[in-house]
Amino acid sequence: MSDQLPVLEDELENGEGSEELYERVNLVVDKGQEPIRIDKFIQNRIEGATRSKVQQAIEAGMVLVNDKPTKANYKVRPLDRLIVYSNRSPESNEIIPENIPLNIVYEDEDVMVINKPPGMVVHPGSGNPNGTLVNALAYYLSEDKENVVETIPRFGLVHRIDKNTSGLLVIAKSEKAMTDLAKQFFDHTVNRRYMALVWGDFEEDKGTVEAHVGRHQRLRKIMDVFPDGEHGKEAITHYEVLERFNYVTLIACKLETGRTHQIRVHMQHIRHPLFNDETYGGDRIVKGTVYTKYKQFIDNCFEVMPRHALHAQTLGFIHPKTRKPMLFESELPADFTAVLEKWRRYKRREED
């Protein structure tokens, strides 16, 4: 265990194609298992685990038995279901605290909700050692700003969104909050609604995409869809048409699961890639005319919104301490609003 709480739930988009920054291990105790202390049982079952590290994880509430925190002296019973979180996030001395402004939507002693701007990477990684949301949080949450390096606080990312995706993120400020929120994400009880501008028109007003998502077999930095389920993990995206512009469509996406790049790769799969998504084929004209004026219009739109058109608009969860439902909404950022207005004007001109 490091001084940082771990980054959990690779399920939401990490956007950088980096290695997973946490590990969640599920264990089921054998039917014939003799009673044995849980710390010793886990040490024997997980390669590289030490007794002291397992005990630290238990004390931090990062080991669950039948969905509840446990103690190191608990003796496992046959068919007990164990969940063990282990930390792969950078050590605290690898985090560079930086005084970067944060748009804080909500904060109390247990959680923070941040409205992330486009262009900000969530977590330090290869090619992004600083300037990230984590660097900003390390500075903001430090009580002693003059000696910030020595006072980096504990906090945990429960999920991530892409560098060029804007919108809402929840941050855990304690081990208990982290474990509780992680379980909500894993159980798919968190309300997550995204706004996306995608290429093409839809025949139906609503639909669902069900196709496994996993790393591309050759290009390891991007994701791919595996409809037969042979590779990847189960992924389900529900979408609803909000506004049609003939050549592009504004939709709302609700995640039943949340895999890396899920919305982006699912929309590409059904031939509706996100507008200006350079990774999944949306940064060129997919639908429309061949006329020069139309091409210039698209180029102008790309200049107004030089990123894929995806915004995490709604985030709802149960507060880990009060157990009260929490629901947050984020307005579309300026670039997203501007590109929608351009499409509305273009559509009106075509209809006149």
N, C-alpha and C positions, 0 to 999 in steps of 0.2 A: 504493500500500500504506500502510495506517495502522499505528499501533502495536498495534492489536488484530489478532489473526488473524480471518478472516472468519467469519460465521455461514454454515454450509453446509447444504445439503440442505433446501430448502424442503419436501422430501418429507414430513417428519413435520409434525404439526399445529402451526401457529403460533398459532391460536386468536384472534388479534386482527384478522384480515382485513387486516393491514398489507401493504405492498408487499414483494416478495421482497428479502431482505437480502444476497443474493449472486448472482453470475452464473456459470454454468458454460457455457463456449463449446466446442463440439466442431468441429474442423476436420479435413478430409482433404485432403492435398496432391494437386494435380492430376497426372495421368499424365505430362504433358509439362513439368512444372515443372523449371526449371534449378536446380542447387544454389545455395542462398542461406541466409545465416545466419538462424537461427530467430527471433532478436529482430526483424530487419528484416521477415521474412515475416509475423510476427504483427502488427507495427505496420501493415503494408499491408492486412491482412485485417480488423482490428477497428477500427471507427470510434472516434476519440478516444484511441486508445492512443498513448503516447509511447515512444520507445526506452528511456528511463531507467526508466519504470514497468514495461515488459516485462522488462527486465534484473533489476529488483528482484524481480519475481514468479518469474523463473527461479531466482534465487539462493535464494529462500524455498521452493523445491520445489513451486511452485504451477502449474508447466507440465509436463505429461507428454507424452512421445513414445512411442507404442506402449505406454502404461501404465507407463512408467518416467520418473523425473526426468531432466532434461537439463541442458546448459550453454549459455550464451549464444552460444558460437562454433560450436555444432552446425549443420551444414548440412542442411536438410530434403531428403528424398528423395521421389520419386514414391510416392503412396499411404500415406505416413506418416500416422498417426492422432494428432492433437494434442488435448489437453484443457487448457484455460486457465481457471483460477479467478481471478475478480476480486472485489475487496472492496467491498461496499456497507454494511458495518456502520459505526456512528458512529465518528468519530475519537476517539482516546483522551481528548482534552480535553473531549469531550462526555459521557464516562462519569463519573458521580459515585460514587466509592467509598463504600460504606456498610457499617457494621459490623452485618450481618444474619447471624444464626446459620445455618449450613449443616449439613445431615445428610450427612456424607461417608461413603460406604460403602467406598470404596477410593481410595488415592492413591499414586502414585509420581512419578518425575521426568517422565514422559511423559503420563500420563492421570489424570483424576479421574472417579469415578462418584458422582453426587449423587442422593439420594432427595428429589425435590422435593415439597413439601407442596401441597395444593390451595390456590388463591387467589393463588399467586405467579406473576407474569408472568416468562417466561424472559428476554426481551430488551427493552431500552428502545424505545419507539415512541410513536406519537401517543397521547396520553392517559396514557402510562405512562413518564415520564422517569426515574423512580427507583423504589426498592423492588423492583427486579427481581433475578433470579438473577445477571445480569451485574454489577450494582452490587455485590452481595455477593461475587462472585468477585474483582472488581477490588480490593476491600479485603483479602480473605483472602490472596490471592497476593502482595500487596505486602510486600516485606521490611522496608521502613521505614514503620511505621504512623504515625509522626509527620508524615512528609512524603509521605503516601500519594498525593496528587494528582500529584506529580512522579515517582512510582515505579510507575505502573500497569504491571503485567506483560503479557506477551503470552499470550493463550490463545484458543482457538477453540471455538465451539459447532458441533458436527458435526450436530446435529439439535435439534429443539425439540418440546415438547408444550404443549398448551393451558394457559392460566391455571388452569382449574378441573379439569384432569386431574392426578392425582398420580402419582408413580413415578419411575423411573430414567432418568437422562441421563448420557451420557459426555461429558467435556470434554477437548479436546486441549490440552496444555501446551507444544507445540512445533510448528513448521511441518511437520516430518516426520510427527509423529503425526497432525496434522490432515489432511494429504494422504492418508496411508494409510487412516485411518478413513473419510474422505470417499469413497474408492474402494470400501471395503467396503459402505457404505450404498448407493452408486450401483449396485453389482453385486448388491445384495439378498442379501448373505451374512450380514448381521447378524441374530441371533436376537432377535426382539421379540415378546413375548407380553403381551397386555392382558387384564385382567378387566373385564367389562362387565355391568351389570344392565340388561336391556332389557324393553320392554313385550311382552306376548303369549307364547304357547307355540309351540314348533316341532314340526312333524310328524316331522322327522328329528333324529337326535342330532348329525349333522355336516353341514356344507355349505360352499359357497364362493360368494362374491359377486364377479362379474367385471363391472365397469362403469366406464367412464372417469369421472374426477372432475375438475372444473374450476370456475372462478368462475361463480356464477349470472349469467345473461345480463343481468338487470336489477339485482339486489341484490348489488353487488360485494363486500360484506363477508361474504357467506356462500358456501358451495360448493354444487354441484349435481351430479347424476349424469346422464351422457349415455350410455345403453345402446348407442346405435348407433355410438358412437365418433367422432361428427362433431366434438365439442369435447372439451377437457380432455385428461388423460393417462391412460394405462392404469393401472388400480388393481385389485388382487386381495386379497381378505380371506378367510381361512379361519376358520371358527368351529366350536366344539364346545360342546354343552350340558353344563353341569356340575351344575346343580341347577334343578329346576322348582318354581315356586310358583303354578301355574295361571294367574295373571294377569301375572306377570313371570317372567323366566328369567335365571339367572346363566350367562353364557357366557365362554369363553376365545376370544380372537381372535388369530390369528397373521398378521402382515403379510408378504405376499410383495412388495408394493410399499409405499410409504408417502406418500400425498398428504395435503395439508392437509385436516384433518377427515375423513380417509378412513373410519374406523370409524363415526363418527357419521352421516355422510351415506349410507354403505352400509346401515347398519341402518335408517335412515329409508326408504331405497329399497325394502327388502323388508318394510316395514310393521312393523318392530320398533324404533322409536326408543329411544334411551337414556333410562333413567328420569331424570326431572327435567332433560332437556336442553331449555332454553327456546329455543334457536336452531332446533332441528329437531323441535319438536312433542312433546317428551316431558314437558313441565311441566304436563300435564293428564291426566285419566283417559282412557287409550287403550283399556284392556281392563278389564273388571270389571262390577260391578253398579251399579244406580242408587240403592241404599239410602244413607241419610244416614250410617250408621255406617261404611260403606265409604269414603265421601268423606272423612269425618273421619280415618280411618286413613291414607289417602293424604296428606292435608294434614300429618299428624303425621310421616310418612316424609319429606316434602319439608323439613320443619323440621329433622329429624335430619341430613339430607344435602342442604343447600341448593346443590347443584351437580349436574352430570351425573355419572352413576355410571360412571366410567372410570378405571382404574388401570394404569399401565405396570409390570407385575409382574416380567417377566423381560427381561434384556438380556445378550446374549452376542456376543462379537466376538473377533477374533484380536489379541493385543497387538501394537502397531505395531513394537516393538523386539525383544521376546523371541520373538515369533511363537507364543506359547503361547495356547491357547484360554482365554478368560476368560468366566465365567458368573456372573451376579448375580441374586439374587431379593429381592423386596421384599414384606413383609407388607402386607395390606390396611390402610389407615388406619382410625382409630377410627370415623369417620362411616360408612364403607362397611360395616364389620363390624356396626355398630349397626343399620343399615337391613336388612341380611340377617337378623339375629336377629328383628327385628320381623316380617318376612315368614315366617320359619319358625314363629313363634308363631301368626301369623294362619292359616297353612295347617293347623296342628295343630288349631286351634279349629274350622275348617270340616270337618275330617275326623272330629272327635269326634261 
